[in-house]
Amino acid sequence: MKRSLSFLMCIMLIGSMSMSLFAAGTNEQVASGPKVINVWSFTDEVPKMLENYKALHPDFDYEIKSTIIATTDGAYQPALDQALMSGGSNAPDIYCAESAFVLKYTQGDAAQYAAPYKDLGIDVDNLLKKADIAQYTVDIGTNGKGQLVGLGYQATGGAFIYRRSIAKQVWGTDDPAVIKTKVGPGWDKFYKAAADLKAKGFGIVSGDGDIWHAIEGSSEKGWIVDGKLYIDPAREAFLDQSMMLMKNGYHNDTRDWTDAWFGDMKDANPQKIFGFFGPAWLINYVMAGNSGGSAPGEGTYGDWAVCEPPVGFFWGGTWVLANKDSKIKDAVGDIIEWITLDSSKTGLQYFWANGTLNGPGGTKDTVASGTVMKMSDGKLPFLGGQNMFDVFVPAGAFATGKNKNQYDETINMYWRDQVREYTAGNKTRSQAIAEFKQQVLDNLDIASK
């Protein structure tokens, strides 16, 4: 009997050892399998950055698997939400969110998926200070527990972008140091400038959307306060400012992103327009291509300059986040640090600021790091050789991210539509406000205060 038991125990021990060896072999195969980082974005901008990172770091042996879904028709967010919820090997390790909906992923309904940067091995406090990151980007990228979970690489603080030749005709100079005192600080000076320009036959902006981004971005409070719809006095005043522009002919009554709006960038409409509000991306990727030329002297190309706006604001931007359930946090942390917080001359932002990411001669752009911009060359032929960083570095400091919420994109659309109905004479001021509140209640289930 004892011999039988001994024999049985030997068989069991051999079986157990075999299973252990098999399991070890299986784990080794998994460990030696392909190393993949899943990246989700709504453009190819960040995925291309990662390919540059690989080229600059030959020892980085991960494959970059990119999923790019445009925000057109609202397709990106539902797909991203499902991928984050489902998890697994195909879940995003890194994902991107633009300013219109980033708060959903940093502070809102999908904030639970984002990993704190510190959990990725990033020395957050030290690098934020060293890189001189604009506070508005930090505020937006910080979750409800005070943890930084997202940052951008672009600076999108806004400036006033104006025509040099028109400034000379009206005020005898195109010097940004002088023009900033004509258009601000404050809206009273801006409308005094509008009257001066109108007296000479010019409009100050193309449409009311041009001032909206500045008004929205500079308001003290956002649309939602204590769970209720709130109309900040500065945002309510947009009704009156828009009407002032309309009644006095201070604009061409265009709507942003329409042909007429683009036309005002190259004097295609009867009334020439003095300026636009926007960050550097508006200059590089919208205005330059719609100026009617590609070199100074062609169209309006080279006849522009930037100065401080009447109020501080930002417009746009992309924030980079990491999945808290990613199994490769160290590698993800290395990449995100290189994109968002590396202020050295080998970091993404130095290449981005100087237009050298893909070799010399690329597009220079403003970046999140003030440190990088201060040591970079921001001179643009489109701006008559002006160094745009002289204006955009302080512009980031003037902006705030504390008046935003995850429903901004939808609520802004409702508000702007009602304001245009009012200025067109189709509704009274009180009707426009009442119908705006009803739209928000009906579609978002948010009652007004």
HUVEN-V628504 format. One record per backbone hydrogen bond with DSSP energy under -0.5 kcal/mol. NH is the residue of the N-H (numbers start at 1). CO is the residue of the C=O. If there is no record, write none. Layout:
NH | CO
NH | CO
//
This chain:
5 | 1
6 | 2
7 | 3
8 | 4
9 | 5
10 | 6
11 | 7
12 | 8
13 | 9
14 | 10
15 | 11
16 | 12
17 | 13
18 | 14
19 | 15
20 | 16
21 | 17
22 | 18
23 | 19
24 | 20
25 | 21
26 | 22
27 | 23
28 | 24
29 | 25
30 | 26
31 | 27
32 | 28
33 | 30
36 | 34
37 | 63
38 | 36
39 | 37
39 | 65
40 | 94
41 | 67
48 | 44
49 | 45
50 | 46
51 | 47
52 | 48
53 | 49
54 | 50
55 | 51
56 | 52
57 | 53
60 | 57
61 | 59
63 | 35
65 | 37
65 | 63
66 | 64
67 | 39
68 | 66
69 | 41
69 | 67
74 | 71
75 | 72
78 | 74
79 | 75
80 | 76
81 | 77
82 | 78
83 | 79
84 | 80
85 | 81
86 | 82
87 | 83
91 | 88
93 | 38
94 | 38
95 | 321
96 | 40
97 | 319
99 | 317
101 | 98
102 | 98
104 | 101
105 | 101
105 | 102
106 | 102
107 | 103
108 | 103
110 | 104
111 | 108
113 | 110
114 | 111
115 | 322
117 | 148
119 | 116
120 | 117
121 | 118
122 | 117
124 | 122
127 | 123
128 | 124
129 | 125
130 | 126
131 | 127
132 | 128
133 | 128
134 | 368
137 | 134
138 | 134
139 | 135
140 | 136
141 | 137
142 | 139
143 | 147
146 | 143
149 | 141
149 | 147
150 | 141
151 | 320
153 | 318
155 | 366
156 | 154
158 | 313
159 | 278
160 | 307
161 | 159
161 | 276
162 | 160
162 | 305
163 | 274
164 | 303
167 | 163
168 | 164
169 | 165
170 | 166
171 | 167
172 | 167
172 | 168
173 | 167
178 | 175
179 | 175
180 | 176
181 | 178
182 | 178
182 | 179
183 | 179
184 | 180
186 | 310
190 | 186
191 | 187
192 | 188
193 | 189
194 | 190
195 | 191
196 | 192
197 | 193
198 | 194
199 | 195
200 | 196
200 | 197
201 | 198
202 | 197
203 | 272
204 | 250
205 | 250
210 | 207
211 | 207
211 | 208
212 | 208
213 | 209
215 | 211
216 | 212
217 | 213
218 | 214
219 | 215
219 | 216
225 | 223
225 | 228
228 | 225
229 | 447
230 | 223
232 | 230
235 | 232
236 | 232
237 | 233
238 | 235
239 | 236
240 | 236
241 | 237
242 | 238
243 | 239
244 | 240
245 | 241
246 | 242
247 | 243
248 | 244
249 | 246
250 | 245
251 | 245
252 | 206
254 | 206
258 | 255
262 | 258
263 | 259
264 | 260
265 | 262
266 | 263
268 | 263
272 | 270
274 | 203
275 | 204
276 | 161
278 | 159
282 | 279
283 | 279
284 | 280
285 | 281
286 | 282
287 | 282
288 | 283
290 | 286
290 | 287
291 | 288
297 | 301
298 | 295
299 | 297
300 | 291
301 | 298
302 | 382
303 | 300
304 | 382
305 | 162
307 | 160
315 | 156
319 | 97
320 | 151
321 | 95
321 | 319
323 | 93
324 | 113
326 | 323
332 | 328
333 | 329
334 | 330
335 | 331
336 | 332
337 | 333
338 | 334
339 | 335
340 | 336
341 | 337
342 | 337
343 | 341
347 | 344
348 | 338
349 | 338
350 | 347
351 | 347
352 | 348
353 | 349
354 | 350
355 | 351
355 | 352
356 | 351
357 | 351
358 | 359
359 | 356
362 | 355
362 | 359
365 | 352
368 | 153
370 | 132
370 | 368
371 | 131
373 | 369
374 | 370
375 | 371
375 | 372
376 | 373
378 | 376
380 | 386
383 | 380
384 | 381
385 | 380
386 | 383
388 | 378
388 | 386
390 | 387
391 | 388
392 | 388
393 | 389
395 | 391
396 | 392
397 | 393
398 | 394
399 | 395
404 | 401
408 | 405
409 | 100
411 | 407
412 | 408
413 | 409
414 | 410
415 | 411
416 | 412
417 | 413
418 | 414
419 | 415
420 | 416
421 | 417
422 | 418
423 | 419
424 | 420
425 | 422
426 | 421
427 | 421
432 | 428
433 | 429
434 | 430
435 | 431
436 | 432
437 | 433
438 | 434
439 | 435
440 | 436
441 | 437
442 | 438
443 | 439
444 | 440
445 | 441
446 | 440
447 | 445
449 | 229
//
